[in-house]
Amino acid sequence: MIMERPNLFSYATSELSQDAFICWLLEWSLPQYRQTDTKLHECAVNFIRKLFEKHGKQAPLINSVKEPLIKCDSGMQGKASRSETRSLSWR
């Protein structure tokens, strides 16, 4: 049975964006994708680890990855706008 792989277009349906790429990369950190593509999985886990280390924190165990509830629209110059109902969550 072929396992479904993370799909970049599930995050950015009309155009590619930085947020979509980051969400796609974070999805690769999930344990079920370790065997699908070891290098992408390790890259995603290390990316998360580095983000937490940069702020003096230890990275948590990852159990799900979802789009953020609040996105920054580059046209709004840093103002946050509400998007659809998904959030990034860790255990």
Backbone bond lengths (Angstrom), bond angles and torsions (degrees), N, CA, C in turn:
res aa  C-N    CA-C-N  psi(-1)  N-CA   C-N-CA  omega(-1)  CA-C   N-CA-C  phi
1 M - - - 1.444 - - 1.529 109.42 -
2 I 1.311 116.88 131.33 1.456 121.71 -179.69 1.523 109.07 -88.33
3 M 1.338 115.49 125.13 1.458 120.20 178.33 1.527 109.34 -77.94
4 E 1.307 116.21 139.00 1.452 120.50 177.05 1.522 108.83 -67.56
5 R 1.325 116.15 140.11 1.462 121.56 -178.78 1.520 109.52 -100.13
6 P 1.343 118.53 154.75 1.456 120.45 174.29 1.529 109.98 -55.74
7 N 1.310 115.88 137.02 1.457 121.79 -176.55 1.523 109.59 -116.76
8 L 1.318 116.75 118.00 1.464 122.14 -179.44 1.524 111.55 -55.89
9 F 1.330 116.99 -35.75 1.460 120.75 -175.61 1.525 113.35 -75.14
10 S 1.323 118.23 -8.69 1.469 119.27 173.57 1.527 110.24 -74.86
11 Y 1.327 117.68 -16.16 1.462 122.02 177.45 1.524 111.89 -100.30
12 A 1.314 117.95 -35.80 1.463 122.03 -178.30 1.522 107.74 -127.95
13 T 1.307 115.74 95.30 1.463 119.18 -174.55 1.515 113.40 -82.57
14 S 1.320 118.61 -30.97 1.457 118.89 -176.16 1.527 112.84 -102.92
15 E 1.315 118.07 -30.55 1.453 120.49 176.72 1.519 108.95 -154.36
16 L 1.313 116.36 152.60 1.456 119.88 178.88 1.519 109.55 -76.53
17 S 1.305 116.26 143.03 1.456 120.24 179.80 1.518 109.66 -141.61
18 Q 1.314 115.38 164.30 1.461 121.50 177.16 1.524 110.39 -59.73
19 D 1.322 117.63 -43.11 1.469 121.46 179.73 1.520 111.21 -61.05
20 A 1.326 116.64 -42.17 1.463 120.64 -179.49 1.525 110.38 -63.98
21 F 1.323 117.07 -41.91 1.460 120.15 179.55 1.521 110.87 -62.96
22 I 1.324 116.85 -43.90 1.467 120.34 -179.85 1.525 110.51 -63.95
23 C 1.322 118.25 -44.05 1.472 121.12 177.20 1.525 110.79 -60.79
24 W 1.320 116.57 -42.98 1.463 121.45 178.97 1.528 110.50 -61.57
25 L 1.341 116.69 -45.68 1.459 120.35 179.34 1.526 110.69 -63.60
26 L 1.330 117.53 -43.37 1.466 120.88 179.58 1.524 111.84 -61.73
27 E 1.327 116.58 -35.13 1.464 119.31 179.05 1.532 111.09 -61.04
28 W 1.323 117.21 -32.42 1.466 121.01 178.65 1.521 111.99 -65.23
29 S 1.328 118.95 -15.06 1.466 121.39 -179.92 1.523 112.69 -75.43
30 L 1.319 117.26 -13.58 1.463 120.36 -178.86 1.528 110.73 -64.34
31 P 1.331 116.52 139.82 1.469 120.42 -177.21 1.531 114.55 -54.79
32 Q 1.322 118.32 -33.00 1.470 119.63 -176.97 1.528 113.09 -67.46
33 Y 1.335 118.46 -13.98 1.462 120.67 179.62 1.528 112.86 -99.23
34 R 1.332 117.47 0.93 1.472 121.86 -179.63 1.529 110.95 -56.05
35 Q 1.311 117.38 -44.91 1.467 121.25 -177.92 1.531 112.73 -80.87
36 T 1.327 117.22 -23.72 1.465 121.19 -178.26 1.522 111.18 -66.07
37 D 1.342 116.21 -47.41 1.463 121.48 177.76 1.525 107.08 -153.16
38 T 1.318 115.50 96.13 1.465 121.55 -174.28 1.521 112.31 -58.50
39 K 1.321 117.49 -41.87 1.467 120.34 -177.09 1.528 112.01 -67.34
40 L 1.322 117.53 -42.92 1.469 119.69 177.42 1.526 110.85 -65.89
41 H 1.315 116.98 -40.00 1.463 120.85 177.97 1.535 110.12 -60.67
42 E 1.321 117.01 -49.00 1.464 121.13 -179.98 1.520 111.45 -63.35
43 C 1.322 117.35 -38.95 1.466 121.34 177.29 1.526 110.48 -60.10
44 A 1.327 116.71 -45.63 1.465 121.22 -179.29 1.524 111.50 -65.20
45 V 1.321 117.05 -44.73 1.471 121.07 179.27 1.528 110.06 -62.97
46 N 1.325 117.16 -43.69 1.465 120.68 178.94 1.522 111.92 -66.04
47 F 1.326 117.70 -36.66 1.465 121.53 176.83 1.530 110.11 -59.94
48 I 1.322 116.62 -47.67 1.465 121.07 179.10 1.528 110.27 -62.88
49 R 1.317 116.37 -45.14 1.464 120.86 179.83 1.531 110.66 -57.84
50 K 1.328 116.54 -44.80 1.472 120.91 -179.52 1.530 111.80 -64.19
51 L 1.329 117.22 -38.86 1.468 119.86 177.91 1.526 110.77 -60.66
52 F 1.321 116.46 -44.37 1.461 120.25 179.56 1.526 111.35 -69.09
53 E 1.340 117.38 -42.48 1.467 121.21 179.19 1.520 111.29 -60.01
54 K 1.321 116.49 -37.96 1.465 121.20 179.79 1.525 111.34 -57.84
55 H 1.316 116.68 -28.55 1.464 121.81 -178.93 1.529 112.32 -106.90
56 G 1.342 116.21 17.77 1.455 121.12 175.86 1.517 114.72 69.11
57 K 1.314 116.79 25.93 1.471 121.71 -178.36 1.522 109.76 -116.75
58 Q 1.326 115.31 159.33 1.461 120.86 174.07 1.525 108.32 -95.25
59 A 1.318 116.96 133.77 1.472 121.09 -179.75 1.527 109.85 -66.02
60 P 1.333 117.13 135.29 1.470 120.76 178.52 1.527 111.21 -79.79
61 L 1.325 116.12 170.52 1.460 120.83 171.11 1.518 107.87 -69.19
62 I 1.305 116.94 136.13 1.462 121.13 -177.35 1.518 108.76 -97.90
63 N 1.343 115.63 126.45 1.467 118.10 178.76 1.517 112.60 -120.72
64 S 1.334 118.17 -14.37 1.461 120.39 174.49 1.520 109.24 -161.51
65 V 1.307 115.31 154.51 1.461 121.70 178.08 1.510 107.17 -133.69
66 K 1.322 116.18 126.75 1.460 121.67 -179.81 1.516 108.46 -139.33
67 E 1.329 116.30 162.32 1.457 119.91 178.91 1.520 110.60 -64.80
68 P 1.349 117.80 147.43 1.466 120.70 177.54 1.524 111.89 -64.22
69 L 1.334 116.16 149.48 1.461 120.60 175.21 1.520 110.72 -69.04
70 I 1.324 116.73 -35.23 1.459 120.98 -177.97 1.521 108.68 -115.35
71 K 1.321 115.09 128.66 1.458 120.67 177.99 1.521 108.19 -117.57
72 C 1.315 116.33 151.15 1.457 120.51 173.16 1.519 107.85 -95.48
73 D 1.297 116.05 128.86 1.456 121.76 176.96 1.520 106.76 -96.56
74 S 1.319 117.97 121.10 1.463 120.82 -175.65 1.524 112.09 -58.59
75 G 1.312 117.89 -27.34 1.460 121.20 177.49 1.516 113.19 -72.58
76 M 1.331 117.44 -14.78 1.461 121.18 -178.72 1.525 111.70 -95.73
77 Q 1.308 118.01 5.13 1.456 124.66 178.74 1.529 112.63 48.95
78 G 1.333 115.58 56.95 1.453 120.03 172.93 1.509 116.06 92.21
79 K 1.330 118.83 -9.42 1.459 120.30 177.51 1.518 108.84 -77.57
80 A 1.302 116.24 137.02 1.468 120.32 -178.46 1.518 110.18 -84.54
81 S 1.311 116.07 143.61 1.459 120.67 175.62 1.518 108.82 -124.99
82 R 1.323 117.68 146.85 1.472 121.69 179.79 1.521 109.77 -72.48
83 S 1.303 115.69 141.36 1.459 120.52 174.20 1.519 108.18 -123.97
84 E 1.306 116.85 -164.79 1.460 120.26 -176.65 1.524 112.35 -69.65
85 T 1.294 115.20 172.99 1.460 123.58 -168.99 1.515 115.18 -78.71
86 R 1.284 119.68 71.96 1.459 119.62 173.11 1.522 108.30 -142.33
87 S 1.309 117.29 151.83 1.462 120.79 -179.05 1.520 110.84 -142.17
88 L 1.317 115.24 158.49 1.454 121.42 176.36 1.520 106.92 -86.53
89 S 1.318 117.74 128.28 1.467 118.34 -177.79 1.513 111.61 -135.45
90 W 1.300 114.65 142.58 1.457 122.36 175.89 1.503 108.30 -126.16
91 R 1.295 115.51 161.33 1.460 121.27 177.03 1.491 109.52 -89.29
